[in-house]
Amino acid sequence: MSRSLKALVHVTRAVNAELFIYPTVFGPTAGCYNRLQQRRNYATKRIKVDNPVVEMDGDEMTRIIWTFIKEKLILPHVDVELMYFDLGLPYRDQTNDQVTVDSALATLKYNVAVKCATITPDEDRVEEFRLKKMWKSPNGTIRNILGGTVFREPILCKNIPRLVPGWTQPITIGRHAFGDQYRATDFVVNKPGKFRIVFAPADGSQAKEWDVFDFPSGGCGMGMYNTDDSISGFAHSCFQYSIQKRWPLYMSTKNTILKAYDGRFKDIFEDIFEKYYKEKFVKLNIWYEHRLIDDMVAQVLKSSGGFVWACKNYDGDVQSDILAQGFGSLGLMTSVLVCPDGKTIEAEAAHGTVTRHYREHQRGRHTSTNPIASIFAWTRGLEHRGKLDGNHDLIKFSQTLEKVCIETVENGVMTKDLAGCIHGLANCKINEHYVNTSDFLDTIKTNLDKALEKL
């Protein structure tokens, strides 16, 4: 057993799952802290934040962890007004998903949001929660309102081995956050018939029509789209991010098959690069290149990292999970939606609600659930709030909490998913190789308090 684990004081927190409810109305959650002094040193006083942050609560195990992070790691040190929106599935259903739309509009108003993982319902979830309908992905709804690009980047810990050992530097995926499959109209047909697509110009000119397929029997179809404005915003975000990181940028499509659709992405990227960014890239000795998606996937596996990979919406959804696992764990991946205005962001964890662990929690059993990505959702959001407000103390706090998370893992205290990367899941033993969720979070809290005392 490591020295860190031997020294760990175990705190058992029995939580009755029946008492875990989804609140329907919350005011600003800073509440009881507002009476505390606001001039402070890092260890004893809270950092005053001038402008609100939008908080989007979520579902299942991540919701429980989210509350701990907020109440034990954030609010004791940060005096911030949180504009709370309950995106838990029951309340989304109760409001006919209006709460999701409202949270996105609030993000546009206040420029910073932090989001907990949420359930996207399927048929089983509709039955489990007795939903009115199968609501769309809240992430998809939010991204379609905000637009922009989702940038996902691994959190690197020295002692966590990578499934792809050649990845010695991070790889950032820039995922287009609008349209394609995520705003598609799909359908099922049960008889022979013709599938056509019609475009009717708003100016009343001649409509255009395309024959897609003659169904000889039942089948399925889909119509999807994107816009030049959205693709252009995506391109600008990726080029600017590459300049910020001083890394080359690769854009991947399948334009050999989707000659018009994916070709539009390729053409817009090339045009914007030539007009606005080529000289800047040359000065930084970095480059932009378009590649076919299949070729790009192969090149990524052979690379050492250190580049930005611009992906269409669906490609980015899939490839970001592959990258996360290749670097060690889905629990070690940041995810930040950067809007076209350059100042509005939404930070979230890149993983789901950890349903399997939540079922164990409901049975009264301890879990070992990795909270690091959820913590980084808070820190990336607060750091951006600090940059917008010129609040250097808030930036320093956010960076310190991130550093504490990484150092805690590197010092041998971690959750089971990370221990499995080192020892193999079959060989991992509780309190020898890993700790449970509450113990890990308590250790983060202790280490954060110590780190803040030194600032």
N, C-alpha and C positions, 0 to 999 in steps of 0.2 A: 504494500500500500504506500502511495506517495505521502511525503511529509504534509503536503497541503491537505490531502484527504484525511489524514490522521487528526489534523488540527481542526477539522471542520466540526462545528457544533450543529448537530442535526436538529432541525425544527420540523416537527410533524404538524401539518395543517389539515385537519379533517374538515372537508367541505361537503355538506349535504347537497347532493345534486338537485334535490327538490327545491332547495332554497335559491338555486341559481336561476334568477328570472331575468327577463329582458325588460328594462325600464322603458317607458313610453315617453316620458317627458323629463328632460334634464335641463337645468340652467347651467351657467358657467360653472365648471367643476373646481375652480380655484378656491371657492368658498371659504373654508375655515382658515386658510392660510393668509387671507388678505389682511388680517390684523397684525401679522408679523412685520418686523422692521424690514425695510426694503433696501437700506444701505447696508452693505455686508462685506465680509470677507467670504471666500468660497466655502469655508467650513461651517460657518454659523449663520450666515444671512442669505436671503433668497435674491436671485437675480430678477430684477424688474423688467418685464417685457412690455413694450409700449403698445403693440398691436396684437390682435387675436390670432389664434391658430385654429383651424377647423379640425375637429376630431371626428373620425368616422369609426364607430365601434363595429364589432364583427360577431363571429359565431364560434361556438364550441370551445375547444381547448385554447385556441389563440385568444379568445375573448377573456378567459380567466387570466391568462398570462398578461394580456394587455392591461387589465386593471391593476395587477401587481406593479407592472412597470410604471404606470402613471402615478400610482399612489405612493410607491416606495422609492423610486429612482428619479422621477421627474419633479413632481410637485413639492417635495420637501426642499428643493434647491432652486426652483424656477417659479416665479410669480407671473403666471400667464393666464389670460382669459381664453378658455377653450370653448369654441362654438360647437356644441355636442350634437351629433346626429347618430341615431341608433340604426345601423344598417344590419342588425341581426335579422334573420329571415322572418321571424314572426311579425316584427314591426314593419318590415317592408311589405309583407302581405296585408297587414292592417291598414296601411296607408296607400295601398295599390301602387307601391313602389315610388310614390311621390317623394318620400324621404330621400331616396337616392338622387333624384333630380335636384332636390333642394340643397343637398350637400355639395353637389358639383357647382351649383350657382353660387353658393357661399364661398367656395374655393376661388372662383373667379373674382369675387369681391375682396377677399382678404389675402389672396395670393399664396397662402401656405396651407396645406392639409396633410394630416397624418392618418393613415388608414390601417385598421386591423383586417386580417384575412376574413373573407366572407364565403358563405355557401352559394354556389350557383346551382339551383335546383334541377334535378332530373325527375323522371317518373317516380322513383322510389322516394325522393324527398317530398314531392307533392303529396304523396300518401302519408308519409311520416308526420309532416307538419299540417296536413289537411289544408293545403293552400288553395286559394281561389283559382289560381292558374300557375303555369310554369313560368315564373318570372325570369326575365333575361339576366345575364351576368351583370352584377352591379359594377364590376370593373369596366365592362364594355360600355355600359350606360354612361359612366363618369368620363371615360376616355373619349366617347363620341361627342360629349358636350365640351370638354376641355380641349380636345385635339392634342397635337404635339407628339412627342416621342418618349417612349419608356426606355430609360437607360438602366441596364442591369449589369452589375459588376460583382465579382466574387470578393468575399472577405477572406484574406489570407492569414492563416496561422502557421507558424513555422513547423509545428509538430504534427500537423494534420497532413498525411500523405495524399497525393493526388492520384486518381485513377489514371490520369494522363500525366505521367511524371515529367514529360517534356515541357509542360506548361509552367515555365519558371516566372513568367510575368502575367499580370491579369489580362483578361480579354473582356472588353465591354461590348455588350450587344445593345444597339439602338433599334428598338422595335417601333415601327410605325403604329400609332395608337388610334387610327381611324379607318373605318370602312372595311372592305373586302368581306371575308366570311362573317365578320362580327356585325355587319349591318346588312347582311344578305337576306333575300326573301327566298326561302326554300319550301318545297312542296312535294307531295306524293300524289301520283295519279294511279287510277285503278282500271283504266281502259285504254284502248288505242286512241291516238290523237296526235296533233301537231303542236310542238312547243315553239313559239315565236317570241322574239324580243322586239319591242317597238319603242322608238325614240320620237317623241312629239315635241318639236322646238317651241319654246315659249313665244316666239315671234309670229307664230301661226304659219310658218313656211312648211313645205312638204315634209311629212313624217318619213322616217327611215325605219325599215323593217328587216330583221334578220331571221331566217329559218334556222333553228337550233337543232331540232331532232324530230323525227317521226316515230312516235312510240308505237311499236307493234302490239304491246300489252302494257301492263302496269309498270311503274318505275318511279323515279324521283328526278327533280330538277332544281335549279338554283339560278337566281340572278343576283349579281353583286356589282359593286361600283367603288370608285374613288374619285377624288376631285383634284384638279391641277393645284388649287390653293393649298390643299392639305399635303399633297406630295411635295410642294415647294417648301412649306413650313418644315416638313420632315427633313428635307435635304439641308436647309439652313441650320437646323438644330444639330444634325450630325457633323457637318463641316465645322461648326463653331465648337462642338465638343471635342473633335479631333485636335483643333488648334489649342484648346485649353489643356488637353492631355499631352500634346506634342507627339501624338501617335498617328500613323497612317490610317486611312479609312478605306474599307472595302464595302461595296454595295453588291448584294446578291439578288438575282431574280432568275426566272426561267423564261427569258424572252425568246428563246428559240422555239418554244411551244406557244406561249401567250404573246405572240408578236406585237399585237396592238396594246394589250393591257399591261403586261410587264415591260414592253418596249417604251410605254409612256413614262414609267418610273425611271428607266435607264436614260432616256432623252432629257428629262427634266433635271436629273442629277448632273449630267454632263454639262448642260447649258449653264446651270447655276455655278458649278465649279469653275468653268472657263471665265465667266463674267466677274465673279466676286471673290474667289478663294485661291485660284491657282498660284498667284504671286506669293501669297502668305504661306502656302504649303511649301513652295520652293525655298523660301527664306528659312523655314524651320527644318528643311531637309526631310520632309514627309511627303506622302503621295496619296492620291485617290485612284482607285481602280474598281471597275465593275467586273464581277465574275458570275458565272452560272452557279446556281445554288448547290448542285451536286459536286462541282469542282471545288467550291468554297468549303464545303463540309470536309472534304478530304484534306484540303490545305490546312484547315484549322487544326485537325488532329496531328498533323506533322509539324506544326509551328511551335515556337517557344512563347507565343503570346505577345502582348505589347501592341495591340491595335484595337480599333473600333470597327465593329461589324454591323452595318446597317441592313436590317431585315424588314421585309414586308410583315404585315400584322401577324398572320398565321405562322410564318417561318420563325419570327421572333419568339412567339409563344412556345414553340416546340424546342428550338435550339437553345433558348436561355436555360431551360431545365437540364438539357444535356450538358451545357457548360457548368451549371451549378454542381451537378453530380461529379463531373470530371474534375472539378477543383476540390471536391471533398464532400459537400453536403448541400442540399437545398436550404438548410438552415444557415448557410453562410453565403448569402447572396443579397445584395442591396437592390432595390427597385425604386426608381424615381421617375415620375412622369414630368417632363419639362414641356411647358406650353409654348406656343409660337411667340407669345409676347416676351419670352425670355426671363420673366420674373415670377410667373406663377408655376408652382410645382405641387405635386401630390406624392408623398413618400409612403411606401408600403412594404410589407414582407413579400418575398417572391414565391412563397409556398402557400399551401392551403390551410384549412382549419384544423388539421390533424385529428380527424374523426376517430380513428382507431384509439388514440390516446384518450380522447374524450369519453369513449365508451368505458374504458378502464376507470377513469375518474368517476363516472356515474356509479360504478360498482363499489366505490370507496377505496380503490387501489391507487397506490402512488404511480406516477409516470415519470419518465425522464425525457421531457420535451424541450427541444432547443429553442430558447427565446431570443437568440442573438439577432436574427433578422428583424424581429419585431422591435427590439431595442433600437436597431439602426434606423428603422422607419421614424421613430421619434427623434433620434439625433440628427438625421439628415433634414427633417422638417424644421427642427429648432435652429440648426446651423444656418439654413437658408433664411429663416426669419431674422436671425442675427445679422446676416449680410444685408438684407433689405433695410433693416432699421439702423445699421451701423452700431450694433450691440456686440462689442468685442467680448464681453464677459459671457454672453450666451454662446458665442462661437467656441470659446475656450472650454466651457462646460461640455458642450456636445462632443468636441474632439476628445476630451478627457474620458467621458463615458465610453466612447468607442475603444479607446486605448485600453481601458480597464477590462472590457470584454475580451479583447484579444489576449492580453497578458494573463488573465485568469485561465484561459484555455491553455496557453503556452506553459503555465505553471502547474498543469496537471489536473485541474478541476474542470470537468466537462460533462456534457450529457451523453446518453448512450449512443446516439447516432455518430458523434465524433469519436468516441472511444472505439466504436466498431471499425472506423477507418484505420485505426492504429493496430488494434489487437484482433480484429475479426469479431463480428457480433456473437458468434457461438462461444467465444472465449471470454467475453466481458462479464465482470462480476460487479454487482452494486457495492458502492463504497470502497472498492479497490481500484476499479478502472473508471467508474462513472458515478454520478450522484443523481438523485431525483430532482424534479423540476424546482420544487420550493427551496431545496438546499442550494442548488446552483444560483438561483436568484438572490438568496440571502447572502451568498458569497460575493456576488457582484455588488450588492448594496454595501457590504462591509468594505470591500476593496475600493469602491467609489468614495466612500466617506474618508478613507485614509488618503486617497489621491488628492481629494479636494483640500484636505488639511495642509498639504505640501505646497499648494499654489499661492 
